[in-house]
Amino acid sequence: MEPRVLQPVNDQNTSENAGTPKKKELTLANFDIGKPLGKGKFGNVYLAREKTSKFIVALKVLFKSQLQNSGVEHQLRREIEIQSHLQHENILRMYQWFHDKKRIFLVLEFAAKGELYKILQREKRFDEKTTAKYVYQLANALKYCHSKKVIHRDIKPENLLISLIGDLKIADFGCSPAVQWGQRTTLCGTLDYLPPEMIEGSFHDENVDLWSLGVLCYELLVGNPPFETESNSETYRRITRVDIRYPSYLLRHDPRKRISPDAVMTHHWIVANHTPKDPPRH
């Protein structure tokens, strides 16, 4: 259960709450800080425990000066705005955020098993049942995101976390466009996971996430991305030609021909290898 003080960000400062008592503001003093969980470009993530409720969270600490020097304050604001409004079992929750003179603190759901990327590095590749489970859960989460007009645009193992019970969680919405979305032409994402339309500078929409889902499925089963080469230019060429030697319903050059998240979740390979705990969330 969430602690009382850890209200989701979108519960604060809204017209619905006008005239109601102000919720308790958090500071660093509210937390016992534990071991570091990861290191990023703009700060670190720590295991933390809220002192009153004893609730365990991941506390992401970002330095304002580094964000300003890199010109990415708008990206962080967008990430907070988007992630705080999303509530799905396969999306990492952002409970709240606060700041002091030098730092910004994001209070996040703790995913005990960490990055899917690190697990994949250790395991080399996954069996069909494990892969089908992760692909199903990611498709379910993307269906939810797209229904909320949110495109992730940077699906890759580094941005997927695994919970204590082994469930997948999408994290890091820094590449997502604002909630009021349309077709976009900005280049965002990681080379091995970029779809042809982004490389070619074409308009793109939510179907970019379905391409990335196809790349992820391949990498989890094989151990490396399908278009990976030693040079960026050759990788670009292979992606735009969809140079791949097996049939795929997601890795299609024409975004409109990629199958939907619903079709992924009901695909015969998924059904044969994964039984969800609950019916798909709409």
N, C-alpha and C positions, 0 to 999 in steps of 0.2 A: 504494500500500500504506500502511496506517495505521502511524504510528510506534509503537515499542514502549511508549513512556511514555504514549501517548494511548489508554489503555484506556477502553472505554465505562463509564459510571457504574455500570451494573448489574453490572459485574464486580467491584465493590468491596464489602467489608463484607457478604458473603453467607455463609450457613452452608456453602456448597460450598467457600468459600475458607478456612474455619477451619483454622488450623495451617499455612497456606502463607505464604511470605515476603510481607511487605506490599509492594504495588506502590509505585513511586516517586511521591511527592507532588509535584505541580506548584506552581510559584510564578510570579510575573510575570517573574522573572529567567530562566526557561526559554525566553522568547520574544523575538524581535526584532519590534518593533511598527512597522507600516507606516502607510499612509494610512487615514483614516477612510472607512468604507463606508456609514455611515448614522447617523442621530441619532434616539433615541427619547425617550420621556417620562422614563425612569428612568436613562438612560445612553447610551452610544455603542457602535458596532460598528467594529472595526478589522481591517484585514488584518494577519496575523501569521505568523511562521515559527518553528517549534520549532527551537531552536538545534542540537540534536544530530542529529536526523533530517532537518532542512531541510524538513519537511512544512509545507505552506501550509494555514492555517486562517483562520476568521473568529473573532475574539475579542470576545465581547459583554461589556461592562463595565457593571455595574449598581451604583448607590450605595445602600447599606443604609439610610441615613437617608431617602432619597426613597421607598424601598419601604415602610419602616415608617410614614412620615407618611401615605402613601396607603392603608395597611392591605392591601397586596397580597402580603405575604410568603407566605401560603398558596397564592396563585395561582402564584407562582414555584416553590414546592416541588412543586406538582402538575405544572407544565410540565416540570420536570427529571425527575420520576418517570416521566412518560409518554414524553417524547421520547427519553430514554436507553434505553428498552426497545424502541423501534421500529426495525427494520432492514429497510428497503425502498428500492429504487432511486429512488423518487419521493417520499421523505420525507427532509428534511434531517437528517443525523446529528448527534447531540450526543455528542462523544467523552468529555468529562470536564468537571468543574467544580472550582473552588477559590476561596478567599476570603482576604482580609486583614481588618484592623480596620474598614475603611470600605467595601470593595467586594466584589462577587461577580463572578467571571469564568466565563463559559460558553465552552467550546472547541467550536466548531461547524464543520461542513463548509463549505467556501468555495464558494459558487455565483457564478461569475465574472460572469455577465451581470446579476445583481441582480434587483430586484423586477419581477415581471410588470406591476405597475401602471405603473411608469415607462416600460417598453417600450411598453405600450399607449398611454400619453399621447403618446409620440413617433410611433408608427405610426398612431394614431387608431383603427384596427381591423385585424383579421387576415383573411387569406384562409381558405377552407374547410379546406385541408390543414393549415395551422398550427393552427387552432382544433381540428380533429378530433384532432390529435396531443395537444394539451394536455388536452382533455376525456377522451381515452382514458387518458392517464397519471394524471390525477387520479382517474378512476373506479377504476383499478387500485389506487391508493394507498388510496382510501377503503374499497374491499373488504377490503384488508389490515387497516386500522384497525378496521373494524367486526368483523372476525373476532377481534380482540384485545380486544373490548369497549371500544373507544375511539371517542367521538364528537368531532369537531373543533369544530363549532358556530360557527366564524368563518371559513369559506372565503370569500375575496375576493382580488382581485389583489394587494393589499398584503401578504398572507400567503403568497404563492406566489413562489418564486424560480426562476431559470433558470440552469442550469449552463453551463459553457464550451461543451459540445457541444449545448446547446439543449434539454436535458431539464428537465421541470418538477419542482420539489421543494416539498412542503408544509412550511411553517415555522410557528412560533408556536402552541403548543398551550396557551396560557394560558387559553383559554375552555373547554378540554376538561374534562368531569367526571372524577372519579377512575376508576381502571381498573374498580373494582367498580361498574358502572353500572346504572341502572334508568331508568325514565321520569322526566323532570325538568320543573320548571315555571319555573326561574329564567330571566330574560331576559339573553341574551348575544348578541354578534354586532353586525353593522353593519346599519343600517336597510334599505338597499336590498337586502340579502341575507337578511333575516329571513323565515322561512316563516310562513304564517298561524297555525299552532298556537302559535308562540312569541309573536306579537303578541296573540293572543287569550287568552294565559295558560293554554292547554291543556297537558296532558301531552305531552311530545315524546320522541322516541327518535332512532336513527341516521338516520331518514329526513329529518331537518333538513338533513343534509349533501347529500342528493340534490337537494333544492330549490335549495340554493346552487349546486350543479353546473349546474343548469338556468339559473339567473340568469347564472352566469359564461359559459356557452356563448353566451347571447344577447349579453352585453356584448362579448365578444371579436369576434363577427361584426358587430355594429351600431355599437359604440363607446360605448354608454352602457347602464346597467341598464334592464330592461324596465319597471319600475314607478316610475322616477325622476320626481319632480315638484319644484316650487319650495317646497312646504310639506310638513313631516313628516306632518301629519294627512291630507293627500291621498294621500301615498305609502302610509301605513297602510291607507287605504280601498281603494286599488287592489290592494294585496297581498291583503287579506282577501277581496276579490271576484275575485281572480285576473283582473284586468282586462287581458287581453292578447289580441292579435288574430292569433295564429297557433297551430297545434296543438303541444302540447308533452307529452312523456311524463314529464317531470320536474316541471314546474310545475303540479301537481295539488293542489287544496285538501286532499283526503283523502290523508294521508301513505301509506296502504296502497296507493294506486293509482299511486304513483311507481315507475318501473321500477328494477330493481336495478342495481348496478354491472356485473354480468355482462351484463345486457341492454343497457346503455349500450355496453360494449366490443364487442358483436357487432351493434349496430344497423347497418342498411344504410348510413346516412350516414357513420358512422365507418369501416366496412369499405371504402367507396368512396373515402375520402379519406386513410386512414392505414394503413400496414403496420407493425406493431410489429417492433422488432428481435428480440425474444424472445417466446415464448409467455407468456400472462398468468400472473402470479405468484399462487399461492393461499396 
